[in-house]
């Protein structure tokens, strides 16, 4: 008696739904990361394409592929442009690290025979460009002639933000508030002082109080300068009405107005070196004023490429020497 065998029943295969891959499994490519980073910086696909020297469609295609792989949008599409989404913010932190590590790898290979090549992007406050930074660059050029240095000018807060975003390697400025996203590689303290023409009534004094200065016309720094916030407690405590001739965020204008005797300006000793040597101005330390902290900053957690590390060491030595002679 034969047994009847029931035919095997095949269950239909379930349709697999794509699930987001964990971040460690993402196959992110260098081109996509570079394009994403440029879109992040520009806030526009068209402008990113212009800077990358490719078509807008190529940039948009890379972005769409990246968003498809991650499984969520990286930018909010607004009428005024593109803004990072929460996922985009998370990816941007990863991208900054990846791109800077790639630069470091290239520099490390060069460093096997010493610091022969490399590039350092510096962002600094205007006051340092008259004397301090030229001295640093002169030293770098003598020691490491193959290292290219790029310099941009910005206020202290903007300079710090530029390093955090990965758009620059080193920030030089008078940063008032420490940030966990920045690592301080050097700092020096310098006296805040009144800047006057040698013929000014205050010029014979070795130091002055802010109250002494308020008896004369003043040239006050604008809020984009750290000087403004350093002076704020003195201004708030002053009971005398201030005779403000001009508010400005230009060190050159403040210096020139003081040189012409128009008013008393306030600076921390940087950007006026030539005029002091020529006897055209006097810098009088302000009694009771907080010191200005000149710092050099890099992104926290970053392993510095040899060229950037060399620049940081030269800057640290220059700040230390300047503070010792102040």
Order of alpha helices (4+ residues) and beta strands (2+ residues): alpha-alpha-alpha-beta-beta-alpha-beta-alpha-beta-alpha-beta-beta-beta-beta-alpha-beta-alpha-beta-alpha-beta-alpha-beta-beta-alpha
